[in-house]
């Protein structure tokens, strides 16, 4: 498919793509991306759900209104969008968006009927934590980051429309917005075991079998801790599976939404 720019609405201070009608599903993208990263999901889900996909602060068309942001500030931004939605909401996030989705579900259990965490990191090894923190420290917030290493981690070396779209998004993002989000992602240890054990809503943890960072073992461990947790591993997929393995991801999202909204 093509990853063309979609029209936006302003919701609680964030630019957001909105489509469809029905019960709500709120989609949260990862660091350096934008709402269009959900392009393979938005139209499919909109056939039965009201889809809201915001650009996180400093990403896409959402301006950066603060000079410093911690994970709690991104959670507050999502909560602002959530407050505008009427009725039950399914919350789904990818990568850092998964971290935010789990945090919002933990803080606003009365508003969330189910949460899906795609490619979520859990209990990084010390070596992995040091590596991601070093990458965050290397960003100066002024110069656009070189996306080559990121794209190779996500896609390998083969060219594809998905790789080209991510390259465009990563090179056009506000460097300050990218640094703030990456730093918050790198230094957070959320979700932790206590928060997962206290999660009251159904939770689905999905990752790719080839994902080197948000590994299948991580998703399975989180699913085991969450009282209503389950895990799904997408064979042959890596980090950008919402783009590269859209059919299986869409089927998982639709089946989960139907279950928790029935």
N, C-alpha and C positions, 0 to 999 in steps of 0.2 A: 504494500500500500504506500501511498504518499503521505508525508508528514507535514501537511500544509498548516499554516497559521489559522487558528480559529478565532471567531469574534469573542469578545469578552463582555462581561457585566461587572460592575463594581459591587462587591459584597463585603461589608464590614471592613472596608479599607484595603481589600485585596482584589486584584483582577481575577476573574474566574470564568471558565467555560461552563455553560449550563445547557442541558439538553434533556428532553423527555418529560414524562409526567408519571406520577405515582409515588410510591414510597421512596424515601431518600437513600442515595448512596453517595458518600463523600470520598473523593479520591485524592490522595496526597502523594506528590512526586518526591523524588530524591534530590540530593545535592547537585546543583549545576544544571538541572533540567527545568521543565516548565510543564504546564497543563497538557500540551500536545504529546508528551511522553505517554499519556493514556489514550492516544488517538485510536488505537486498535480496540479499546474497550468502550469508549464513550458512546458511539453509535449503536453498538450491540446492546449495551446495558440500557440505553435510552428507550428501547422498544417496550420495556416494562417498568422502568424506574426513572425517577428524576435524578439525573446525574449532575453533581457539582464538582468541578475540578479546579481548585484555585492555584494560582501561582504563589509560591511561598514568598515572604518578604525578600526583596532584592533579587528576585528571579522573574523571568518572563516580563510581564507588564506590571508587576507589583513593585512599586517604588520602595526604596529603603528609607524608612522614616526614623530610624534610630542608628546611633553610631556604634552601638554594641548590643549584641543579642546573645542570650543564653538559650538553652533548650526550652526553659520555661516560657520565654518570650514567643517562641514559635508555637508552643502549645496554646498560649493565650490567643495568638492570631487565628489558629484553627478553631478554638472555642468560640471566637467571635462569629465566624462563619456558621458554626453549628447552631448558635442561638437564633439565627435568621431562618432556620429550616423548621417547618411544621411537621409534627408527627415523628414516628420512629425513624432512626437513621442507622444504616450500615456504614461502617467506617473501614476504608481499605487504604493501606499505604505501602509504598515501595521504598526499600532501603532506608534512608533517613525518614522518609514518610511513614514507614512501618513503625519506627521508633516513636514518632509523634502520634500515630494512630493508637498505639498501645498506651501511651501516656494519657491521651485524651479519654480513652475508654476507662482508664483507671480513675480519672478525676471526675468524670461526668457519667457515671453508670446509669443514671436515670434517663439519659438521652440516647444511649447507644444500645442497640439490640444485638449487635454482633460486630466483631472486628476481624479483619483479614490482614495479616502481616506478610508481605511478600519480600523475600530476600532480606530478612531481618537478622541483624548481628546480635549474638548473645554470648556473654562471657568470653570476650576475645582473649587469646593467649597473650602473655606478656610481650612476646616478639611482635605479634600483630598490632597490639596497642601502641608500641613504640614506633612502628612503621607508619601508622595512620596519623599519629601525633606529629611525627617528623614531616610528613607531607603537609599537614596543616600549618606548621611553623614556617615552611618554605614559602608560603604565599604572602605577598606583601600588601595585598588589598588595593594595589594601584595598577600593576601590570597584569594583563590577561594571562591566566595560567596556560602553559603548554599542555594540550589535551592528549598528546600521543600516548603516554603511559596509561592514562585512564582508559582510553579507547582500546588499547591492547588488552588490559585486564578485562574489559567488558566483552569485547568481540574477537579477540585474537588479531590476526593481521589481514584477514579477508575483507575486501570492500563489500559494502551492502548499503541499501537505502537507509537502514536503521543506524548504521555507523555514521553515515554522512549527516543524518539529522542530528544525532548527538554531538557530532563535531561542531555543527553550526550553533547549537545551543550553548555548548561549553565555551566557545570562542566569543559569543556575543553577550554573555552574562556580565553584569556589573562586577568587576573584580572584588570590590568590597563586600558585596552581597555573597559572593562565592566563598570568600575567606571566612566570613562570620558563620555561615552555615556549615562549612567543612570543619571549622574549629569546634563548633557545638557538637557536631556528630562525632568527631574524633575523641573528644574528652568525656563524652557521656558514657556512663556505665548502665544506662537504662535500656531495656528492662532488666530488673534484677529479680531474684527468685521470690522475694517477698511480694513484689507487685504482681507477679504472674500468679502466685498462689491465691491472691485476693481478687483476681479478676472475676467478675460475676457473670459477664455475658459469654455466649459462645465465642470461641476464638479459633481461627484457622491459620495455620502457619505453612506457607508455601515457599519452596525454594527449588533451585535447579540442581540436578545431580552433578553438574560440572561446576557449581558455584564454589570458588576457593575461599571466599571470605565469610559469607553468610551461609555456612555449610548445611547439608542435610542433617547432620547430628545436632546442630544448633536448633533447627526448627523442631526436630523430634523432642529435644530436651524441653523446649518451651511448651510444646503441646502436652507433655507429660506433667508439667507443673501447673498449667492452667486447669481449673476444675472442669471446664467444659471445652477443653482444647482438643484439636486434631491436627494432623500434619499431612501434607501432600507434597510429594517430590516429583518434579517434572523432569522426566528422563531427557538427557541430551541438552538441557538448558543451563545457562550460566546467569550472570547478574541481570541482564536486560531482558529477561524472559517475558515481561508484558509486551515487549515489542517483537521479540524473535519467536515466541511460542504462544501467540495470541489465542489460538483456538482452545488450547488446554487451560490457559489462564482464565479465559472468558467462561468456559464451562464450569470451572471451579467457583468463580465469583457468582455466577447465576444460580448454581445449585445451593450454595451457602445462603445467598440472599433469600431464595425461596423458602429454605428451611427455617431461618430465623424470623422471617416476616409472616409466616403462616399462622 
